[in-house]
Amino acid sequence: MNKGDFIKAVAEKANCTQKDAGIVFDAMVDTIVSVLKSGDKIVVPGFGSYELVKKAATTKVNPMTKEKVKVAACKQPKFKFGKSFKAIFNA
């Protein structure tokens, strides 16, 4: 399922236009980005949580050349599903 298919499915479930569902989807993504950039965490009970984690600098090996490559430290978004959401699929 791609973004267009997802927006169409949400519009049908919410009984609204695809344009409105697209606006809400884009607003949700923008909000998640701005909250994570500010250093906060988002927790949606029954669904999961979003947070920004720091990855330390490390050294990796290029498997083709066997050359060691330094990978810089970075921040990475992370999503973790909640227990009750995961339980839906294992019932």
C-alpha positions in Angstrom: 0.0 0.0 0.0 1.4 3.4 -1.0 0.6 6.8 0.4 -2.3 7.4 -2.1 -3.9 4.0 -1.3 -3.5 4.7 2.4 -5.2 8.2 2.1 -8.0 6.7 0.0 -8.6 4.0 2.6 -8.6 6.5 5.4 -11.0 8.8 3.5 -13.4 5.8 3.1 -13.2 4.8 6.8 -13.6 8.4 8.0 -16.3 9.2 5.4 -14.5 12.3 4.2 -12.9 13.4 0.9 -9.5 12.1 -0.1 -8.3 15.8 -0.1 -9.3 16.2 3.5 -7.7 12.9 4.5 -4.5 14.0 2.6 -4.4 17.3 4.5 -4.8 15.5 7.8 -2.1 12.9 6.9 0.4 15.7 5.9 -0.4 17.7 9.1 0.1 14.6 11.2 3.5 13.9 9.6 4.6 17.5 9.9 3.5 17.5 13.6 5.5 14.3 14.3 8.6 15.8 12.7 8.4 19.1 14.6 7.8 17.4 17.9 10.7 15.0 17.4 13.0 17.9 16.3 12.1 19.8 19.5 13.4 16.8 21.5 10.0 15.6 22.8 8.6 12.1 22.6 5.1 11.2 21.3 3.2 8.5 23.0 -0.2 7.3 21.7 -1.6 4.8 24.2 -2.8 1.6 22.5 -0.8 2.3 19.4 2.9 3.1 20.0 5.5 5.8 20.6 7.8 8.0 18.5 11.1 9.3 19.7 14.4 10.6 18.3 17.4 8.5 19.3 21.1 9.4 19.1 23.4 7.0 17.2 27.0 7.1 18.3 29.8 7.3 15.7 31.1 4.0 14.6 33.5 2.2 12.2 32.1 -0.2 9.7 33.8 -2.4 7.1 32.9 -2.2 3.4 32.3 -5.8 2.4 33.5 -5.3 -1.2 36.8 -3.6 -0.4 37.3 -4.7 3.2 38.2 -1.0 3.9 37.2 0.5 7.2 34.7 3.4 6.9 33.9 5.9 9.7 30.2 6.5 10.1 29.4 9.8 11.8 27.1 10.2 14.8 23.5 11.0 13.9 20.0 11.3 15.3 17.4 8.8 14.0 13.6 8.7 14.4 12.3 5.5 16.0 8.8 4.1 16.3 7.9 1.3 18.7 4.5 -0.4 18.7 2.7 -0.7 22.0 2.0 -4.1 23.6 -1.8 -3.9 23.1 -1.4 -3.0 19.4 1.0 -6.0 18.8 -1.4 -8.3 20.7 -4.1 -7.6 18.0 -2.0 -9.6 15.5 -1.3 -12.5 17.9 -4.8 -13.2 19.1 
